[in-house]
């Protein structure tokens, strides 16, 4: 029973370190993100991938658990960036005519 508890504690410590690693990886690419992308959205994609990697991990497959998780998280963050659409251009938005609003008001335009 003591060994089982120790393995859970080790796993929890590893997961905590990986969560921090996902945040660090996102912060490293933060300066390259388009202005419309929030770094927290990228981090969230990494966290979801981390959770999925935890569920999918197969010790018999070889390789380290940490490498497996970080590769999956990094790939998920890149995929999240690819699916993020830029905000629509002004012409595509249904906005009131700003130029008309900027014209001086006269008795003829009222």
BATORVEX-477303 format. One line per 3 residues: number of its first residue (from 0); their letters; for each residue x, y, z of N, C-alpha, C, O. Coordinates in nm, 3 decimals. Atoms other than C-alpha are relative to their C-alpha. Layout:
N
NUM) a) X/Y/Z/X/Y/Z/X/Y/Z/X/Y/Z  ...
//
This chain:
110
0) xxx) 0.082/-0.118/0.000/0.000/0.000/0.000/0.087/0.126/0.000/0.053/0.224/-0.066  -0.089/-0.115/-0.005/0.287/0.238/0.077/0.064/0.028/-0.135/0.082/0.144/-0.171  -0.059/-0.018/0.133/0.445/0.178/-0.266/-0.100/0.063/-0.096/-0.065/0.149/-0.177
3) xxx) 0.104/-0.055/0.087/0.115/0.253/-0.440/-0.018/0.149/0.027/-0.031/0.229/-0.066  0.016/-0.141/-0.034/0.080/0.579/-0.252/0.120/0.081/-0.048/0.104/0.192/-0.098  -0.119/-0.068/0.047/0.439/0.672/-0.333/-0.005/0.022/-0.151/0.036/0.128/-0.199
6) xxx) 0.007/-0.016/0.146/0.378/0.611/-0.705/-0.100/0.109/-0.038/-0.078/0.181/-0.135  0.096/-0.108/0.027/0.072/0.839/-0.695/0.061/0.137/0.030/0.037/0.233/-0.043  -0.064/-0.126/-0.034/0.275/1.110/-0.524/0.101/0.040/-0.107/0.111/0.158/-0.143
9) xxx) -0.097/-0.026/0.106/0.548/1.080/-0.788/-0.072/0.045/-0.126/-0.029/0.139/-0.193  0.078/-0.036/0.118/0.288/1.093/-1.065/-0.056/0.142/0.014/-0.053/0.220/-0.082  0.056/-0.133/-0.022/0.126/1.401/-0.911/0.107/0.108/-0.013/0.083/0.214/-0.071
12) xxx) -0.109/-0.096/0.014/0.461/1.579/-0.884/0.040/0.017/-0.147/0.068/0.128/-0.191  -0.033/-0.005/0.142/0.536/1.491/-1.246/-0.103/0.081/-0.077/-0.068/0.162/-0.162  0.107/-0.073/0.069/0.199/1.623/-1.360/0.009/0.149/0.031/-0.010/0.232/-0.058
15) xxx) -0.015/-0.142/-0.036/0.251/1.948/-1.169/0.114/0.065/-0.079/0.101/0.178/-0.126  -0.114/-0.052/0.077/0.588/1.993/-1.339/-0.038/0.014/-0.148/0.004/0.110/-0.213  0.041/-0.007/0.140/0.431/1.921/-1.679/-0.098/0.114/-0.024/-0.095/0.178/-0.129
18) xxx) 0.092/-0.114/0.011/0.154/2.174/-1.618/0.081/0.129/-0.010/0.052/0.216/-0.091  -0.088/-0.117/0.006/0.423/2.431/-1.550/0.074/0.004/-0.134/0.095/0.112/-0.190  -0.070/0.007/0.130/0.607/2.313/-1.864/-0.088/0.046/-0.115/-0.040/0.112/-0.207
21) xxx) 0.093/-0.045/0.104/0.298/2.371/-2.078/-0.010/0.152/0.002/-0.005/0.217/-0.102  0.010/-0.147/-0.013/0.266/2.726/-1.945/0.129/0.066/-0.051/0.123/0.167/-0.121  -0.128/-0.056/0.044/0.637/2.791/-2.006/0.012/-0.007/-0.152/0.058/0.089/-0.215
24) xxx) -0.007/0.014/0.146/0.616/2.657/-2.363/-0.089/0.104/-0.069/-0.050/0.160/-0.171  0.090/-0.101/0.058/0.320/2.887/-2.435/0.058/0.140/0.016/0.048/0.222/-0.076  -0.060/-0.132/-0.021/0.498/3.187/-2.284/0.117/0.024/-0.095/0.143/0.138/-0.133
27) xxx) -0.113/-0.015/0.093/0.798/3.119/-2.510/-0.046/0.045/-0.138/0.025/0.119/-0.206  0.048/-0.039/0.133/0.585/3.159/-2.822/-0.092/0.122/0.005/-0.141/0.167/-0.099  0.093/-0.111/-0.018/0.378/3.445/-2.682/0.032/0.118/-0.091/-0.058/0.177/-0.150
30) xxx) -0.039/-0.117/0.080/0.575/3.715/-2.865/-0.022/-0.022/-0.150/-0.023/0.074/-0.226  0.023/0.030/0.141/0.512/3.537/-3.198/-0.148/-0.017/-0.033/-0.184/-0.040/-0.149  0.143/0.020/0.024/0.135/3.511/-3.155/-0.061/0.122/-0.068/-0.021/0.236/-0.042
33) xxx) 0.071/-0.114/0.058/-0.094/3.724/-3.368/-0.072/0.076/0.111/-0.104/0.019/0.215  0.060/-0.081/-0.107/-0.252/4.008/-3.171/-0.139/-0.048/0.046/-0.179/-0.022/0.159  0.135/0.044/-0.036/-0.598/3.848/-3.177/-0.001/-0.131/0.078/-0.108/-0.178/0.117
36) xxx) -0.007/0.127/-0.072/-0.476/3.530/-3.003/0.043/0.025/0.143/0.146/0.089/0.168  -0.032/-0.012/-0.142/-0.479/3.517/-2.625/0.086/-0.120/0.040/0.051/-0.234/0.009  -0.090/0.108/-0.039/-0.193/3.314/-2.479/-0.071/-0.102/0.089/-0.035/-0.219/0.088
39) xxx) 0.073/0.094/-0.086/-0.437/3.161/-2.229/-0.079/-0.103/-0.081/-0.101/-0.215/-0.035  0.067/0.097/0.087/-0.626/2.998/-2.518/0.098/-0.108/-0.045/0.063/-0.226/-0.053  -0.104/0.096/0.040/-0.302/2.835/-2.630/0.034/-0.091/0.117/0.050/-0.212/0.100
42) xxx) -0.030/0.079/-0.120/-0.228/2.722/-2.274/-0.113/-0.101/0.025/-0.086/-0.216/0.061  0.113/0.091/-0.022/-0.577/2.572/-2.244/0.007/-0.120/-0.094/-0.019/-0.233/-0.052  -0.015/0.110/0.095/-0.520/2.366/-2.558/0.111/-0.095/0.047/0.098/-0.217/0.033
45) xxx) -0.109/0.082/-0.052/-0.193/2.244/-2.406/-0.043/-0.082/0.121/-0.004/-0.198/0.134  0.049/0.072/-0.118/-0.365/2.150/-2.079/-0.093/-0.115/-0.040/-0.087/-0.223/0.018  0.089/0.107/0.046/-0.632/1.953/-2.263/0.080/-0.116/-0.058/0.050/-0.233/-0.033
48) xxx) -0.086/0.104/0.056/-0.366/1.766/-2.455/0.075/-0.075/0.109/0.095/-0.196/0.099  -0.067/0.064/-0.112/-0.183/1.697/-2.129/-0.093/-0.102/0.065/-0.052/-0.213/0.096  0.096/0.092/-0.061/-0.497/1.541/-1.982/-0.024/-0.121/-0.089/-0.033/-0.233/-0.040
51) xxx) 0.020/0.111/0.092/-0.551/1.331/-2.294/0.123/-0.091/-0.004/0.111/-0.213/-0.012  -0.124/0.079/0.001/-0.186/1.222/-2.294/0.011/-0.084/0.126/0.063/-0.196/0.121  0.000/0.078/-0.125/-0.221/1.113/-1.931/-0.087/-0.124/-0.015/-0.050/-0.233/0.029
54) xxx) 0.092/0.112/0.017/-0.515/0.894/-2.025/0.052/-0.102/-0.103/0.026/-0.221/-0.090  -0.045/0.087/0.109/-0.345/0.753/-2.338/0.136/-0.063/0.023/0.178/-0.148/-0.056  -0.138/0.044/-0.019/-0.001/0.685/-2.192/0.008/-0.151/0.013/-0.067/-0.214/0.088
57) xxx) -0.025/0.143/-0.004/0.126/0.333/-2.250/0.148/-0.019/0.030/0.234/0.012/-0.051  -0.140/0.018/-0.040/0.442/0.243/-2.059/0.076/-0.092/-0.093/0.196/-0.075/-0.114  -0.065/0.097/0.087/0.514/-0.044/-2.296/0.042/0.058/-0.134/0.117/-0.007/-0.208
60) xxx) -0.031/-0.059/0.130/0.541/0.192/-2.593/0.143/0.052/-0.007/0.195/0.076/-0.116  -0.136/-0.052/-0.003/0.883/0.314/-2.484/0.001/0.151/0.001/-0.102/0.215/-0.022  -0.011/-0.145/-0.009/1.008/0.668/-2.447/-0.040/0.047/0.138/-0.098/-0.028/0.217
63) xxx) 0.032/-0.053/-0.132/0.967/0.892/-2.150/-0.140/0.061/0.000/-0.187/0.114/-0.100  0.133/-0.055/-0.018/0.632/1.000/-2.018/0.002/0.151/-0.023/-0.087/0.205/-0.088  -0.010/-0.146/0.013/0.744/1.364/-2.000/0.011/0.043/-0.145/-0.055/0.138/-0.188
66) xxx) -0.014/-0.033/0.142/0.853/1.368/-2.365/-0.132/-0.020/-0.073/-0.171/0.062/-0.156  0.130/0.030/0.063/0.524/1.208/-2.471/-0.099/0.112/0.025/-0.164/0.160/-0.068  0.098/-0.103/-0.037/0.315/1.464/-2.285/0.036/0.135/-0.063/-0.051/0.203/-0.117
69) xxx) -0.038/-0.130/0.052/0.515/1.769/-2.395/-0.013/0.006/-0.152/-0.049/0.110/-0.208  0.021/0.001/0.146/0.510/1.663/-2.760/-0.147/0.014/-0.034/-0.183/0.089/-0.124  0.145/-0.010/0.025/0.133/1.617/-2.746/-0.050/0.140/0.031/-0.131/0.195/-0.044
72) xxx) 0.044/-0.134/-0.038/0.086/1.950/-2.567/0.047/0.103/-0.102/-0.030/0.191/-0.140  -0.052/-0.095/0.099/0.309/2.138/-2.812/-0.077/-0.011/-0.131/-0.111/0.091/-0.192  0.076/0.020/0.124/0.129/1.985/-3.110/-0.141/0.058/0.014/-0.193/0.117/-0.081
75) xxx) 0.135/-0.053/-0.022/-0.208/2.080/-2.959/0.001/0.152/0.000/-0.094/0.214/-0.050  -0.007/-0.145/-0.001/-0.096/2.438/-2.904/0.016/0.055/-0.141/-0.045/0.156/-0.177  -0.016/-0.042/0.139/0.018/2.468/-3.266/-0.131/-0.019/-0.076/-0.170/0.067/-0.155
78) xxx) 0.128/0.025/0.066/-0.309/2.312/-3.385/-0.103/0.105/0.039/-0.183/0.148/-0.044  0.093/-0.104/-0.045/-0.504/2.562/-3.175/0.027/0.131/-0.073/-0.067/0.204/-0.106  -0.032/-0.122/0.074/-0.319/2.845/-3.347/-0.047/-0.008/-0.144/-0.090/0.092/-0.201
81) xxx) 0.043/0.016/0.140/-0.402/2.703/-3.689/-0.151/0.016/-0.015/-0.199/0.059/-0.119  0.145/-0.009/0.010/-0.772/2.693/-3.611/-0.055/0.136/0.044/-0.174/0.163/0.028  0.042/-0.133/-0.044/-0.783/3.046/-3.470/-0.010/0.091/-0.121/0.087/0.110/-0.194
84) xxx) 0.020/-0.089/0.114/-0.930/3.281/-3.725/0.026/0.144/0.041/-0.006/0.185/0.153  -0.020/-0.142/-0.032/-0.827/3.643/-3.743/-0.134/0.072/0.005/-0.233/0.026/-0.051  0.125/-0.075/-0.005/-1.090/3.902/-3.665/-0.037/0.048/-0.140/0.051/0.071/-0.223
87) xxx) 0.040/-0.042/0.134/-1.295/4.008/-3.966/0.050/0.141/-0.032/0.068/0.224/0.057  -0.042/-0.132/0.045/-1.183/4.303/-4.170/-0.117/0.097/0.015/-0.232/0.055/0.022  0.104/-0.100/-0.019/-1.375/4.627/-4.130/-0.107/-0.011/-0.108/-0.226/0.007/-0.079
90) xxx) 0.095/0.010/0.110/-1.537/4.577/-4.471/-0.096/-0.116/0.019/-0.209/-0.112/-0.030  0.084/0.117/-0.021/-1.674/4.240/-4.360/-0.098/0.018/0.115/-0.195/-0.057/0.127  0.087/-0.024/-0.114/-1.834/4.380/-4.047/-0.121/0.082/-0.041/-0.114/0.162/-0.135
93) xxx) 0.120/-0.076/0.026/-2.184/4.518/-4.045/-0.001/0.120/0.095/-0.071/0.120/0.196  -0.013/-0.119/-0.085/-2.092/4.857/-3.899/-0.071/0.118/-0.066/-0.085/0.123/-0.188  0.057/-0.121/0.059/-2.263/5.189/-3.943/0.108/0.075/-0.077/0.227/0.059/-0.052
96) xxx) -0.093/-0.077/0.082/-2.104/5.422/-4.195/0.067/0.107/0.086/0.005/0.208/0.121  -0.073/-0.092/-0.087/-1.840/5.598/-3.988/0.026/0.133/-0.072/0.022/0.239/-0.010  -0.026/-0.123/0.075/-1.762/5.846/-4.265/-0.122/0.091/0.001/-0.109/0.213/0.012
99) xxx) 0.122/-0.080/-0.003/-2.125/5.959/-4.272/-0.018/0.064/0.138/-0.066/0.176/0.148  0.013/-0.054/-0.136/-2.119/6.006/-3.896/0.099/0.114/0.024/0.074/0.201/0.107  -0.103/-0.102/-0.020/-1.807/6.221/-3.924/-0.030/0.128/-0.078/0.032/0.231/-0.052
102) xxx) 0.033/-0.120/0.078/-1.962/6.464/-4.173/-0.067/0.103/0.090/-0.138/0.068/0.185  0.065/-0.105/-0.081/-2.071/6.798/-4.032/-0.152/-0.005/-0.016/-0.205/-0.034/-0.123  0.146/0.000/0.001/-2.434/6.822/-3.942/-0.049/0.136/-0.051/-0.008/0.241/-0.001
105) xxx) 0.064/-0.122/0.052/-2.633/7.075/-4.144/-0.150/-0.022/0.001/-0.197/-0.132/0.027  0.145/0.015/0.003/-3.003/7.145/-4.176/-0.044/-0.095/-0.111/-0.149/-0.157/-0.102  0.036/0.088/0.112/-3.003/6.953/-4.502/0.016/-0.148/0.036/-0.054/-0.232/-0.020
108) xx) -0.024/0.141/-0.036/-2.873/6.631/-4.338/-0.085/-0.049/0.115/-0.080/-0.166/0.150  0.081/0.041/-0.115/-3.116/6.631/-4.049/-0.126/-0.068/-0.043/-0.206/-0.109/0.040
//
